[in-house]
Amino acid sequence: MKVISEKSVQVQAMMLFDTDYPYEWWIRAREIWEIEASTERDRNFFKIVDNAFLRTAEQRQAGGSSGSQATPA
């Protein structure tokens, strides 16, 4: 990524998705981000962020971390 480590991006994305607004926004925006990821670097960033989202979604469905103002996923 050349700016911050992949692990840092992952941790920050998971923290972000632990709140409702970013979580709900990614549900709507993720397809556009995936389409627009034209370079290997962009695709890698998308993959890291989307994997963090998917982990958060699994936790929410399992009743784990539910964000600051939980909305069923």
C-alpha positions as a Markdown table, in Angstrom:
| # | Residue | x | y | z |
|---|---|---|---|---|
| 1 | Met | 0.0 | 0.0 | 0.0 |
| 2 | Lys | 3.1 | 2.2 | 0.4 |
| 3 | Val | 1.5 | 4.5 | 3.0 |
| 4 | Ile | 0.3 | 2.2 | 5.8 |
| 5 | Ser | 0.5 | -1.5 | 6.3 |
| 6 | Glu | -2.2 | -3.9 | 5.1 |
| 7 | Lys | -2.8 | -4.9 | 8.8 |
| 8 | Ser | -3.4 | -1.2 | 9.6 |
| 9 | Val | -5.9 | -0.8 | 6.8 |
| 10 | Gln | -7.7 | -4.0 | 8.0 |
| 11 | Val | -7.9 | -2.9 | 11.6 |
| 12 | Gln | -9.1 | 0.6 | 10.7 |
| 13 | Ala | -11.7 | -0.8 | 8.3 |
| 14 | Met | -13.0 | -3.2 | 11.0 |
| 15 | Met | -13.2 | -0.3 | 13.5 |
| 16 | Leu | -15.0 | 1.8 | 10.9 |
| 17 | Phe | -17.6 | -0.9 | 10.1 |
| 18 | Asp | -18.3 | -1.4 | 13.7 |
| 19 | Thr | -20.5 | 1.7 | 13.5 |
| 20 | Asp | -23.7 | 1.7 | 11.5 |
| 21 | Tyr | -23.3 | 4.6 | 9.0 |
| 22 | Pro | -20.1 | 3.3 | 7.4 |
| 23 | Tyr | -21.4 | -0.3 | 7.5 |
| 24 | Glu | -24.6 | 0.6 | 5.8 |
| 25 | Trp | -22.8 | 2.9 | 3.3 |
| 26 | Trp | -20.4 | 0.0 | 2.3 |
| 27 | Ile | -23.4 | -2.2 | 1.6 |
| 28 | Arg | -24.5 | 0.3 | -1.1 |
| 29 | Ala | -21.0 | 1.5 | -2.3 |
| 30 | Arg | -19.0 | -1.7 | -2.4 |
| 31 | Glu | -20.0 | -2.7 | -5.9 |
| 32 | Ile | -18.9 | 0.6 | -7.3 |
| 33 | Trp | -15.6 | 0.4 | -5.4 |
| 34 | Glu | -15.0 | -3.1 | -6.8 |
| 35 | Ile | -15.8 | -2.0 | -10.4 |
| 36 | Glu | -13.5 | 1.1 | -10.1 |
| 37 | Ala | -10.6 | -0.8 | -8.7 |
| 38 | Ser | -8.6 | -0.8 | -11.9 |
| 39 | Thr | -5.0 | -1.3 | -10.6 |
| 40 | Glu | -3.6 | -4.1 | -8.5 |
| 41 | Arg | -3.1 | -1.7 | -5.6 |
| 42 | Asp | -6.8 | -0.6 | -5.9 |
| 43 | Arg | -8.0 | -4.2 | -6.0 |
| 44 | Asn | -5.8 | -5.1 | -3.0 |
| 45 | Phe | -7.2 | -2.2 | -1.0 |
| 46 | Phe | -10.8 | -3.2 | -2.0 |
| 47 | Lys | -10.1 | -6.8 | -1.0 |
| 48 | Ile | -8.8 | -5.8 | 2.4 |
| 49 | Val | -11.6 | -3.4 | 3.2 |
| 50 | Asp | -14.3 | -5.8 | 1.8 |
| 51 | Asn | -12.9 | -8.7 | 3.9 |
| 52 | Ala | -13.1 | -6.5 | 7.0 |
| 53 | Phe | -16.7 | -5.7 | 6.1 |
| 54 | Leu | -17.6 | -9.4 | 5.6 |
| 55 | Arg | -16.1 | -10.3 | 9.0 |
| 56 | Thr | -18.0 | -7.5 | 10.6 |
| 57 | Ala | -21.2 | -8.7 | 8.9 |
| 58 | Glu | -20.7 | -12.2 | 10.1 |
| 59 | Gln | -20.2 | -10.9 | 13.7 |
| 60 | Arg | -23.4 | -8.9 | 13.5 |
| 61 | Gln | -25.4 | -11.8 | 12.2 |
| 62 | Ala | -24.0 | -14.0 | 15.0 |
| 63 | Gly | -25.0 | -11.4 | 17.5 |
| 64 | Gly | -21.4 | -10.3 | 18.2 |
| 65 | Ser | -20.2 | -6.7 | 17.7 |
| 66 | Ser | -23.2 | -4.7 | 16.7 |
| 67 | Gly | -22.1 | -1.2 | 16.2 |
| 68 | Ser | -22.9 | 1.9 | 18.1 |
| 69 | Gln | -26.5 | 1.9 | 16.9 |
| 70 | Ala | -27.2 | -1.6 | 15.8 |
| 71 | Thr | -29.3 | -2.2 | 12.7 |
| 72 | Pro | -29.9 | -5.8 | 11.6 |
| 73 | Ala | -27.8 | -6.6 | 8.5 |
